[in-house]
């Protein structure tokens, strides 16, 4: 990997935070929050369009992923503190953010906690609160069970997750094959795209480079209150979701759009969880280019 994909900084508490830079390194900064599991390398999906539109696209490893040290007791709402430290050390005063899938709650946390530093906020197929009745109804049973156990018996998830994590780390192609069996037609087609598969498999491997255990923290955090109310976000948020998304059901996107004041939401009738990035990235990118 190049130097631009293996960067890290030392945070004030002594932890290391990993990040990768894509696109135009002199362009407008946009921080990217990866999915679950994932890593900073997931941001490579937008390298080409970032170059074309002069965007400096910066993917960040959350604590315990990739190059980032774990943080014991971390929460969703303390993520903006890491983002601000990175921005300050990179001498970036204002920036935009994009959270995809499992990165959605973290983008919402930034919109809530640091709106004064943000130019634009985007959430694509973002994970929604799991404690709202009905939002997980269309999610695959195994995913629902994992989130249910994480919220009630997190120690079991921590003990069992390394087995799944090992597949993501050592045979990501196998995991993508399993995922492909649970998704709708638009995503089955998307998962045949060689460029997308190459980025996802590399990102999965990188996510667990240092630990098969720490990324499971996200599952527990998704299953619990995030530490803030979506209705208290005082920042314009753009949201996109696919109606045929079975990984993060569209009900979650609709709920977040309803709860976030002034949210500008687009629900695509024939897109899923992976296809939305391949097919709609040019539309999504417009919020960063104004």
TORTORDREN-529299 format. One record per residue (C-alpha): residue in three letters; residue number from 1; x, z, y. Coordinates in nm, 2 decimals, always signed. Layout:
! TORTORDREN-529299
<site residuo="ALA" num="NUM" c1="X" c3="Z" c2="Y"/>
...
END
This chain:
! TORTORDREN-529299
<site residuo="UNK" num="1" c1="+0.00" c3="+0.00" c2="+0.00"/>
<site residuo="UNK" num="2" c1="+0.11" c3="-0.07" c2="+0.35"/>
<site residuo="UNK" num="3" c1="+0.21" c3="+0.19" c2="+0.61"/>
<site residuo="UNK" num="4" c1="-0.12" c3="+0.14" c2="+0.79"/>
<site residuo="UNK" num="5" c1="-0.32" c3="+0.25" c2="+0.48"/>
<site residuo="UNK" num="6" c1="-0.11" c3="+0.56" c2="+0.40"/>
<site residuo="UNK" num="7" c1="-0.11" c3="+0.75" c2="+0.73"/>
<site residuo="UNK" num="8" c1="-0.17" c3="+1.12" c2="+0.76"/>
<site residuo="UNK" num="9" c1="-0.16" c3="+1.39" c2="+1.03"/>
<site residuo="UNK" num="10" c1="-0.11" c3="+1.76" c2="+1.02"/>
<site residuo="UNK" num="11" c1="-0.41" c3="+1.95" c2="+1.14"/>
<site residuo="UNK" num="12" c1="-0.39" c3="+2.28" c2="+1.33"/>
<site residuo="UNK" num="13" c1="-0.47" c3="+2.48" c2="+1.02"/>
<site residuo="UNK" num="14" c1="-0.19" c3="+2.33" c2="+0.83"/>
<site residuo="UNK" num="15" c1="-0.39" c3="+2.08" c2="+0.62"/>
<site residuo="UNK" num="16" c1="-0.30" c3="+1.71" c2="+0.59"/>
<site residuo="UNK" num="17" c1="-0.56" c3="+1.45" c2="+0.68"/>
<site residuo="UNK" num="18" c1="-0.52" c3="+1.10" c2="+0.55"/>
<site residuo="UNK" num="19" c1="-0.64" c3="+0.79" c2="+0.72"/>
<site residuo="UNK" num="20" c1="-0.60" c3="+0.41" c2="+0.70"/>
<site residuo="UNK" num="21" c1="-0.62" c3="+0.15" c2="+0.98"/>
<site residuo="UNK" num="22" c1="-0.77" c3="-0.19" c2="+0.95"/>
<site residuo="UNK" num="23" c1="-0.87" c3="-0.47" c2="+1.19"/>
<site residuo="UNK" num="24" c1="-0.71" c3="-0.50" c2="+1.53"/>
<site residuo="UNK" num="25" c1="-0.49" c3="-0.20" c2="+1.58"/>
<site residuo="UNK" num="26" c1="-0.51" c3="-0.25" c2="+1.96"/>
<site residuo="UNK" num="27" c1="-0.89" c3="-0.28" c2="+1.96"/>
<site residuo="UNK" num="28" c1="-1.18" c3="-0.05" c2="+2.02"/>
<site residuo="UNK" num="29" c1="-1.16" c3="+0.25" c2="+1.78"/>
<site residuo="UNK" num="30" c1="-1.43" c3="+0.30" c2="+1.51"/>
<site residuo="UNK" num="31" c1="-1.39" c3="+0.59" c2="+1.26"/>
<site residuo="UNK" num="32" c1="-1.53" c3="+0.52" c2="+0.91"/>
<site residuo="UNK" num="33" c1="-1.67" c3="+0.79" c2="+0.68"/>
<site residuo="UNK" num="34" c1="-1.65" c3="+0.68" c2="+0.32"/>
<site residuo="UNK" num="35" c1="-1.91" c3="+0.71" c2="+0.05"/>
<site residuo="UNK" num="36" c1="-1.91" c3="+0.93" c2="-0.26"/>
<site residuo="UNK" num="37" c1="-1.68" c3="+0.90" c2="-0.44"/>
<site residuo="UNK" num="38" c1="-1.46" c3="+0.70" c2="-0.21"/>
<site residuo="UNK" num="39" c1="-1.16" c3="+0.71" c2="+0.02"/>
<site residuo="UNK" num="40" c1="-1.01" c3="+0.58" c2="+0.34"/>
<site residuo="UNK" num="41" c1="-0.94" c3="+0.25" c2="+0.16"/>
<site residuo="UNK" num="42" c1="-1.31" c3="+0.17" c2="+0.14"/>
<site residuo="UNK" num="43" c1="-1.27" c3="+0.07" c2="+0.51"/>
<site residuo="UNK" num="44" c1="-1.09" c3="-0.25" c2="+0.39"/>
<site residuo="UNK" num="45" c1="-1.43" c3="-0.40" c2="+0.34"/>
<site residuo="UNK" num="46" c1="-1.45" c3="-0.45" c2="+0.72"/>
<site residuo="UNK" num="47" c1="-1.09" c3="-0.56" c2="+0.78"/>
<site residuo="UNK" num="48" c1="-1.17" c3="-0.92" c2="+0.85"/>
<site residuo="UNK" num="49" c1="-1.47" c3="-0.87" c2="+1.08"/>
<site residuo="UNK" num="50" c1="-1.28" c3="-0.59" c2="+1.26"/>
<site residuo="UNK" num="51" c1="-1.00" c3="-0.84" c2="+1.33"/>
<site residuo="UNK" num="52" c1="-1.24" c3="-1.10" c2="+1.45"/>
<site residuo="UNK" num="53" c1="-1.42" c3="-0.86" c2="+1.68"/>
<site residuo="UNK" num="54" c1="-1.11" c3="-0.67" c2="+1.80"/>
<site residuo="UNK" num="55" c1="-1.21" c3="-0.34" c2="+1.64"/>
<site residuo="UNK" num="56" c1="-0.96" c3="-0.08" c2="+1.53"/>
<site residuo="UNK" num="57" c1="-1.13" c3="+0.04" c2="+1.21"/>
<site residuo="UNK" num="58" c1="-1.00" c3="+0.38" c2="+1.09"/>
<site residuo="UNK" num="59" c1="-1.10" c3="+0.51" c2="+0.75"/>
<site residuo="UNK" num="60" c1="-1.06" c3="+0.88" c2="+0.70"/>
<site residuo="UNK" num="61" c1="-1.02" c3="+1.08" c2="+0.37"/>
<site residuo="UNK" num="62" c1="-1.25" c3="+1.38" c2="+0.37"/>
<site residuo="UNK" num="63" c1="-1.08" c3="+1.71" c2="+0.25"/>
<site residuo="UNK" num="64" c1="-0.99" c3="+1.69" c2="-0.11"/>
<site residuo="UNK" num="65" c1="-0.99" c3="+1.31" c2="-0.13"/>
<site residuo="UNK" num="66" c1="-0.70" c3="+1.07" c2="-0.13"/>
<site residuo="UNK" num="67" c1="-0.42" c3="+1.19" c2="+0.10"/>
<site residuo="UNK" num="68" c1="-0.63" c3="+1.47" c2="+0.25"/>
<site residuo="UNK" num="69" c1="-0.57" c3="+1.83" c2="+0.15"/>
<site residuo="UNK" num="70" c1="-0.87" c3="+2.03" c2="+0.02"/>
<site residuo="UNK" num="71" c1="-1.04" c3="+2.28" c2="+0.24"/>
<site residuo="UNK" num="72" c1="-1.18" c3="+2.59" c2="+0.07"/>
<site residuo="UNK" num="73" c1="-1.53" c3="+2.67" c2="+0.19"/>
<site residuo="UNK" num="74" c1="-1.57" c3="+2.35" c2="+0.39"/>
<site residuo="UNK" num="75" c1="-1.92" c3="+2.24" c2="+0.52"/>
<site residuo="UNK" num="76" c1="-2.07" c3="+1.92" c2="+0.65"/>
<site residuo="UNK" num="77" c1="-2.09" c3="+2.06" c2="+1.01"/>
<site residuo="UNK" num="78" c1="-1.72" c3="+2.14" c2="+1.03"/>
<site residuo="UNK" num="79" c1="-1.62" c3="+1.78" c2="+0.96"/>
<site residuo="UNK" num="80" c1="-1.64" c3="+1.68" c2="+1.33"/>
<site residuo="UNK" num="81" c1="-1.36" c3="+1.93" c2="+1.41"/>
<site residuo="UNK" num="82" c1="-1.13" c3="+1.73" c2="+1.18"/>
<site residuo="UNK" num="83" c1="-1.24" c3="+1.40" c2="+1.34"/>
<site residuo="UNK" num="84" c1="-1.17" c3="+1.54" c2="+1.69"/>
<site residuo="UNK" num="85" c1="-0.82" c3="+1.65" c2="+1.59"/>
<site residuo="UNK" num="86" c1="-0.74" c3="+1.31" c2="+1.46"/>
<site residuo="UNK" num="87" c1="-0.88" c3="+1.14" c2="+1.77"/>
<site residuo="UNK" num="88" c1="-0.68" c3="+1.36" c2="+2.00"/>
<site residuo="UNK" num="89" c1="-0.36" c3="+1.32" c2="+1.80"/>
<site residuo="UNK" num="90" c1="-0.41" c3="+0.94" c2="+1.82"/>
<site residuo="UNK" num="91" c1="-0.48" c3="+0.97" c2="+2.19"/>
<site residuo="UNK" num="92" c1="-0.83" c3="+0.83" c2="+2.15"/>
<site residuo="UNK" num="93" c1="-1.07" c3="+0.97" c2="+2.40"/>
<site residuo="UNK" num="94" c1="-1.39" c3="+0.79" c2="+2.30"/>
<site residuo="UNK" num="95" c1="-1.48" c3="+0.62" c2="+1.98"/>
<site residuo="UNK" num="96" c1="-1.76" c3="+0.50" c2="+1.76"/>
<site residuo="UNK" num="97" c1="-1.84" c3="+0.61" c2="+1.40"/>
<site residuo="UNK" num="98" c1="-1.99" c3="+0.45" c2="+1.09"/>
<site residuo="UNK" num="99" c1="-2.10" c3="+0.65" c2="+0.79"/>
<site residuo="UNK" num="100" c1="-2.19" c3="+0.47" c2="+0.47"/>
<site residuo="UNK" num="101" c1="-2.38" c3="+0.63" c2="+0.18"/>
<site residuo="UNK" num="102" c1="-2.23" c3="+0.97" c2="+0.12"/>
<site residuo="UNK" num="103" c1="-2.06" c3="+0.94" c2="+0.46"/>
<site residuo="UNK" num="104" c1="-2.40" c3="+0.94" c2="+0.63"/>
<site residuo="UNK" num="105" c1="-2.44" c3="+1.32" c2="+0.66"/>
<site residuo="UNK" num="106" c1="-2.10" c3="+1.34" c2="+0.82"/>
<site residuo="UNK" num="107" c1="-2.19" c3="+1.08" c2="+1.07"/>
<site residuo="UNK" num="108" c1="-2.51" c3="+1.27" c2="+1.15"/>
<site residuo="UNK" num="109" c1="-2.30" c3="+1.59" c2="+1.19"/>
<site residuo="UNK" num="110" c1="-2.08" c3="+1.41" c2="+1.45"/>
<site residuo="UNK" num="111" c1="-2.38" c3="+1.28" c2="+1.64"/>
<site residuo="UNK" num="112" c1="-2.51" c3="+1.63" c2="+1.66"/>
<site residuo="UNK" num="113" c1="-2.19" c3="+1.82" c2="+1.74"/>
<site residuo="UNK" num="114" c1="-1.97" c3="+1.58" c2="+1.94"/>
<site residuo="UNK" num="115" c1="-2.20" c3="+1.33" c2="+2.11"/>
<site residuo="UNK" num="116" c1="-1.99" c3="+1.34" c2="+2.43"/>
<site residuo="UNK" num="117" c1="-1.70" c3="+1.17" c2="+2.25"/>
<site residuo="UNK" num="118" c1="-1.91" c3="+0.89" c2="+2.09"/>
<site residuo="UNK" num="119" c1="-1.98" c3="+0.54" c2="+2.20"/>
<site residuo="UNK" num="120" c1="-2.20" c3="+0.43" c2="+1.90"/>
<site residuo="UNK" num="121" c1="-2.32" c3="+0.59" c2="+1.58"/>
<site residuo="UNK" num="122" c1="-2.41" c3="+0.39" c2="+1.27"/>
<site residuo="UNK" num="123" c1="-2.54" c3="+0.51" c2="+0.94"/>
<site residuo="UNK" num="124" c1="-2.58" c3="+0.26" c2="+0.65"/>
<site residuo="UNK" num="125" c1="-2.77" c3="+0.36" c2="+0.33"/>
<site residuo="UNK" num="126" c1="-2.69" c3="+0.72" c2="+0.42"/>
<site residuo="UNK" num="127" c1="-2.76" c3="+1.01" c2="+0.20"/>
<site residuo="UNK" num="128" c1="-3.05" c3="+1.22" c2="+0.32"/>
<site residuo="UNK" num="129" c1="-3.15" c3="+1.58" c2="+0.28"/>
<site residuo="UNK" num="130" c1="-3.23" c3="+1.65" c2="-0.09"/>
<site residuo="UNK" num="131" c1="-3.45" c3="+1.96" c2="-0.02"/>
<site residuo="UNK" num="132" c1="-3.73" c3="+1.75" c2="+0.13"/>
<site residuo="UNK" num="133" c1="-4.00" c3="+1.68" c2="-0.14"/>
<site residuo="UNK" num="134" c1="-4.02" c3="+1.32" c2="-0.26"/>
<site residuo="UNK" num="135" c1="-3.70" c3="+1.19" c2="-0.11"/>
<site residuo="UNK" num="136" c1="-3.52" c3="+1.17" c2="-0.45"/>
<site residuo="UNK" num="137" c1="-3.81" c3="+1.04" c2="-0.65"/>
<site residuo="UNK" num="138" c1="-3.67" c3="+0.69" c2="-0.69"/>
<site residuo="UNK" num="139" c1="-3.31" c3="+0.81" c2="-0.76"/>
<site residuo="UNK" num="140" c1="-3.17" c3="+0.77" c2="-1.11"/>
<site residuo="UNK" num="141" c1="-3.25" c3="+1.07" c2="-1.32"/>
<site residuo="UNK" num="142" c1="-2.88" c3="+1.16" c2="-1.38"/>
<site residuo="UNK" num="143" c1="-2.82" c3="+1.16" c2="-1.00"/>
<site residuo="UNK" num="144" c1="-3.12" c3="+1.38" c2="-0.94"/>
<site residuo="UNK" num="145" c1="-3.01" c3="+1.62" c2="-1.21"/>
<site residuo="UNK" num="146" c1="-2.66" c3="+1.64" c2="-1.07"/>
<site residuo="UNK" num="147" c1="-2.79" c3="+1.73" c2="-0.72"/>
<site residuo="UNK" num="148" c1="-3.04" c3="+1.97" c2="-0.86"/>
<site residuo="UNK" num="149" c1="-2.77" c3="+2.16" c2="-1.06"/>
<site residuo="UNK" num="150" c1="-2.52" c3="+2.14" c2="-0.76"/>
<site residuo="UNK" num="151" c1="-2.77" c3="+2.32" c2="-0.54"/>
<site residuo="UNK" num="152" c1="-2.84" c3="+2.60" c2="-0.80"/>
<site residuo="UNK" num="153" c1="-2.55" c3="+2.62" c2="-1.03"/>
<site residuo="UNK" num="154" c1="-2.25" c3="+2.48" c2="-0.84"/>
<site residuo="UNK" num="155" c1="-2.00" c3="+2.63" c2="-1.09"/>
<site residuo="UNK" num="156" c1="-2.14" c3="+2.41" c2="-1.37"/>
<site residuo="UNK" num="157" c1="-2.09" c3="+2.10" c2="-1.15"/>
<site residuo="UNK" num="158" c1="-1.74" c3="+2.20" c2="-1.07"/>
<site residuo="UNK" num="159" c1="-1.67" c3="+2.25" c2="-1.44"/>
<site residuo="UNK" num="160" c1="-1.83" c3="+1.92" c2="-1.56"/>
<site residuo="UNK" num="161" c1="-1.75" c3="+1.68" c2="-1.28"/>
<site residuo="UNK" num="162" c1="-1.38" c3="+1.62" c2="-1.37"/>
<site residuo="UNK" num="163" c1="-1.50" c3="+1.43" c2="-1.68"/>
<site residuo="UNK" num="164" c1="-1.69" c3="+1.18" c2="-1.46"/>
<site residuo="UNK" num="165" c1="-1.41" c3="+1.19" c2="-1.21"/>
<site residuo="UNK" num="166" c1="-1.16" c3="+1.09" c2="-1.48"/>
<site residuo="UNK" num="167" c1="-1.36" c3="+0.77" c2="-1.54"/>
<site residuo="UNK" num="168" c1="-1.36" c3="+0.69" c2="-1.17"/>
<site residuo="UNK" num="169" c1="-0.99" c3="+0.75" c2="-1.15"/>
<site residuo="UNK" num="170" c1="-0.87" c3="+0.58" c2="-1.47"/>
<site residuo="UNK" num="171" c1="-1.15" c3="+0.32" c2="-1.55"/>
<site residuo="UNK" num="172" c1="-1.34" c3="+0.25" c2="-1.23"/>
<site residuo="UNK" num="173" c1="-1.45" c3="-0.08" c2="-1.37"/>
<site residuo="UNK" num="174" c1="-1.64" c3="+0.12" c2="-1.64"/>
<site residuo="UNK" num="175" c1="-1.81" c3="+0.33" c2="-1.38"/>
<site residuo="UNK" num="176" c1="-1.92" c3="+0.02" c2="-1.18"/>
<site residuo="UNK" num="177" c1="-2.06" c3="-0.13" c2="-1.50"/>
<site residuo="UNK" num="178" c1="-2.26" c3="+0.19" c2="-1.56"/>
<site residuo="UNK" num="179" c1="-2.38" c3="+0.18" c2="-1.19"/>
<site residuo="UNK" num="180" c1="-2.48" c3="-0.18" c2="-1.23"/>
<site residuo="UNK" num="181" c1="-2.72" c3="-0.08" c2="-1.50"/>
<site residuo="UNK" num="182" c1="-2.91" c3="+0.15" c2="-1.27"/>
<site residuo="UNK" num="183" c1="-2.95" c3="-0.07" c2="-0.96"/>
<site residuo="UNK" num="184" c1="-3.19" c3="-0.34" c2="-0.85"/>
<site residuo="UNK" num="185" c1="-3.13" c3="-0.72" c2="-0.85"/>
<site residuo="UNK" num="186" c1="-2.96" c3="-0.75" c2="-0.51"/>
<site residuo="UNK" num="187" c1="-2.70" c3="-0.49" c2="-0.61"/>
<site residuo="UNK" num="188" c1="-2.64" c3="-0.64" c2="-0.95"/>
<site residuo="UNK" num="189" c1="-2.55" c3="-0.96" c2="-0.77"/>
<site residuo="UNK" num="190" c1="-2.34" c3="-0.78" c2="-0.51"/>
<site residuo="UNK" num="191" c1="-2.14" c3="-0.61" c2="-0.79"/>
<site residuo="UNK" num="192" c1="-2.03" c3="-0.95" c2="-0.92"/>
<site residuo="UNK" num="193" c1="-1.85" c3="-1.01" c2="-0.59"/>
<site residuo="UNK" num="194" c1="-1.48" c3="-0.99" c2="-0.67"/>
<site residuo="UNK" num="195" c1="-1.37" c3="-0.88" c2="-0.33"/>
<site residuo="UNK" num="196" c1="-1.62" c3="-0.59" c2="-0.32"/>
<site residuo="UNK" num="197" c1="-1.53" c3="-0.48" c2="-0.67"/>
<site residuo="UNK" num="198" c1="-1.16" c3="-0.49" c2="-0.59"/>
<site residuo="UNK" num="199" c1="-1.21" c3="-0.26" c2="-0.28"/>
<site residuo="UNK" num="200" c1="-1.44" c3="-0.02" c2="-0.47"/>
<site residuo="UNK" num="201" c1="-1.22" c3="+0.02" c2="-0.77"/>
<site residuo="UNK" num="202" c1="-0.91" c3="+0.08" c2="-0.55"/>
<site residuo="UNK" num="203" c1="-1.10" c3="+0.33" c2="-0.34"/>
<site residuo="UNK" num="204" c1="-1.23" c3="+0.51" c2="-0.65"/>
<site residuo="UNK" num="205" c1="-0.88" c3="+0.55" c2="-0.79"/>
<site residuo="UNK" num="206" c1="-0.75" c3="+0.67" c2="-0.46"/>
<site residuo="UNK" num="207" c1="-1.02" c3="+0.92" c2="-0.42"/>
<site residuo="UNK" num="208" c1="-0.89" c3="+1.12" c2="-0.72"/>
<site residuo="UNK" num="209" c1="-0.52" c3="+1.06" c2="-0.67"/>
<site residuo="UNK" num="210" c1="-0.45" c3="+1.43" c2="-0.63"/>
<site residuo="UNK" num="211" c1="-0.75" c3="+1.61" c2="-0.79"/>
<site residuo="UNK" num="212" c1="-1.04" c3="+1.54" c2="-1.02"/>
<site residuo="UNK" num="213" c1="-1.21" c3="+1.85" c2="-0.90"/>
<site residuo="UNK" num="214" c1="-1.22" c3="+1.87" c2="-0.52"/>
<site residuo="UNK" num="215" c1="-1.43" c3="+1.57" c2="-0.44"/>
<site residuo="UNK" num="216" c1="-1.72" c3="+1.74" c2="-0.64"/>
<site residuo="UNK" num="217" c1="-1.75" c3="+1.96" c2="-0.33"/>
<site residuo="UNK" num="218" c1="-1.95" c3="+1.68" c2="-0.17"/>
<site residuo="UNK" num="219" c1="-2.22" c3="+1.70" c2="-0.44"/>
<site residuo="UNK" num="220" c1="-2.27" c3="+2.07" c2="-0.36"/>
<site residuo="UNK" num="221" c1="-2.28" c3="+2.01" c2="+0.01"/>
<site residuo="UNK" num="222" c1="-2.53" c3="+1.73" c2="-0.02"/>
<site residuo="UNK" num="223" c1="-2.76" c3="+1.96" c2="-0.21"/>
<site residuo="UNK" num="224" c1="-2.76" c3="+2.23" c2="+0.05"/>
<site residuo="UNK" num="225" c1="-2.87" c3="+2.25" c2="+0.42"/>
<site residuo="UNK" num="226" c1="-2.62" c3="+2.07" c2="+0.63"/>
<site residuo="UNK" num="227" c1="-2.59" c3="+2.33" c2="+0.90"/>
<site residuo="UNK" num="228" c1="-2.79" c3="+2.15" c2="+1.17"/>
<site residuo="UNK" num="229" c1="-3.13" c3="+1.99" c2="+1.23"/>
<site residuo="UNK" num="230" c1="-3.16" c3="+1.61" c2="+1.24"/>
<site residuo="UNK" num="231" c1="-3.43" c3="+1.66" c2="+1.51"/>
<site residuo="UNK" num="232" c1="-3.16" c3="+1.83" c2="+1.74"/>
<site residuo="UNK" num="233" c1="-2.94" c3="+1.52" c2="+1.75"/>
<site residuo="UNK" num="234" c1="-2.91" c3="+1.42" c2="+2.11"/>
<site residuo="UNK" num="235" c1="-2.73" c3="+1.09" c2="+2.06"/>
<site residuo="UNK" num="236" c1="-2.86" c3="+0.74" c2="+1.99"/>
<site residuo="UNK" num="237" c1="-2.82" c3="+0.66" c2="+1.62"/>
<site residuo="UNK" num="238" c1="-2.85" c3="+0.32" c2="+1.45"/>
<site residuo="UNK" num="239" c1="-2.96" c3="+0.33" c2="+1.09"/>
<site residuo="UNK" num="240" c1="-2.98" c3="+0.05" c2="+0.83"/>
<site residuo="UNK" num="241" c1="-3.11" c3="+0.09" c2="+0.47"/>
<site residuo="UNK" num="242" c1="-3.21" c3="-0.14" c2="+0.19"/>
<site residuo="UNK" num="243" c1="-3.57" c3="-0.10" c2="+0.05"/>
<site residuo="UNK" num="244" c1="-3.43" c3="-0.18" c2="-0.30"/>
<site residuo="UNK" num="245" c1="-3.16" c3="+0.09" c2="-0.28"/>
<site residuo="UNK" num="246" c1="-3.18" c3="+0.30" c2="-0.60"/>
<site residuo="UNK" num="247" c1="-2.86" c3="+0.49" c2="-0.54"/>
<site residuo="UNK" num="248" c1="-2.98" c3="+0.64" c2="-0.21"/>
<site residuo="UNK" num="249" c1="-3.35" c3="+0.56" c2="-0.20"/>
<site residuo="UNK" num="250" c1="-3.50" c3="+0.41" c2="+0.11"/>
<site residuo="UNK" num="251" c1="-3.72" c3="+0.72" c2="+0.15"/>
<site residuo="UNK" num="252" c1="-3.41" c3="+0.90" c2="+0.27"/>
<site residuo="UNK" num="253" c1="-3.34" c3="+0.64" c2="+0.53"/>
<site residuo="UNK" num="254" c1="-3.70" c3="+0.64" c2="+0.65"/>
<site residuo="UNK" num="255" c1="-3.70" c3="+1.02" c2="+0.67"/>
<site residuo="UNK" num="256" c1="-3.38" c3="+1.03" c2="+0.87"/>
<site residuo="UNK" num="257" c1="-3.51" c3="+0.76" c2="+1.11"/>
<site residuo="UNK" num="258" c1="-3.82" c3="+0.97" c2="+1.16"/>
<site residuo="UNK" num="259" c1="-3.64" c3="+1.29" c2="+1.22"/>
<site residuo="UNK" num="260" c1="-3.36" c3="+1.17" c2="+1.45"/>
<site residuo="UNK" num="261" c1="-3.50" c3="+1.13" c2="+1.80"/>
<site residuo="UNK" num="262" c1="-3.48" c3="+0.77" c2="+1.92"/>
<site residuo="UNK" num="263" c1="-3.32" c3="+0.65" c2="+1.60"/>
<site residuo="UNK" num="264" c1="-3.31" c3="+0.27" c2="+1.59"/>
<site residuo="UNK" num="265" c1="-3.38" c3="+0.19" c2="+1.22"/>
<site residuo="UNK" num="266" c1="-3.38" c3="-0.13" c2="+1.03"/>
<site residuo="UNK" num="267" c1="-3.51" c3="-0.13" c2="+0.67"/>
<site residuo="UNK" num="268" c1="-3.43" c3="-0.46" c2="+0.49"/>
<site residuo="UNK" num="269" c1="-3.69" c3="-0.55" c2="+0.23"/>
<site residuo="UNK" num="270" c1="-3.46" c3="-0.73" c2="-0.01"/>
<site residuo="UNK" num="271" c1="-3.13" c3="-0.54" c2="+0.02"/>
<site residuo="UNK" num="272" c1="-2.99" c3="-0.26" c2="-0.20"/>
<site residuo="UNK" num="273" c1="-2.71" c3="-0.01" c2="-0.17"/>
<site residuo="UNK" num="274" c1="-2.41" c3="-0.25" c2="-0.21"/>
<site residuo="UNK" num="275" c1="-2.57" c3="-0.58" c2="-0.10"/>
<site residuo="UNK" num="276" c1="-2.65" c3="-0.45" c2="+0.25"/>
<site residuo="UNK" num="277" c1="-2.28" c3="-0.43" c2="+0.33"/>
<site residuo="UNK" num="278" c1="-2.21" c3="-0.78" c2="+0.20"/>
<site residuo="UNK" num="279" c1="-2.51" c3="-0.95" c2="+0.36"/>
<site residuo="UNK" num="280" c1="-2.57" c3="-0.75" c2="+0.68"/>
<site residuo="UNK" num="281" c1="-2.23" c3="-0.65" c2="+0.81"/>
<site residuo="UNK" num="282" c1="-2.24" c3="-0.90" c2="+1.10"/>
<site residuo="UNK" num="283" c1="-2.57" c3="-0.74" c2="+1.22"/>
<site residuo="UNK" num="284" c1="-2.44" c3="-0.39" c2="+1.18"/>
<site residuo="UNK" num="285" c1="-2.12" c3="-0.47" c2="+1.37"/>
<site residuo="UNK" num="286" c1="-2.30" c3="-0.57" c2="+1.69"/>
<site residuo="UNK" num="287" c1="-2.33" c3="-0.20" c2="+1.79"/>
<site residuo="UNK" num="288" c1="-1.95" c3="-0.18" c2="+1.82"/>
<site residuo="UNK" num="289" c1="-1.91" c3="-0.50" c2="+2.02"/>
<site residuo="UNK" num="290" c1="-2.12" c3="-0.43" c2="+2.32"/>
END
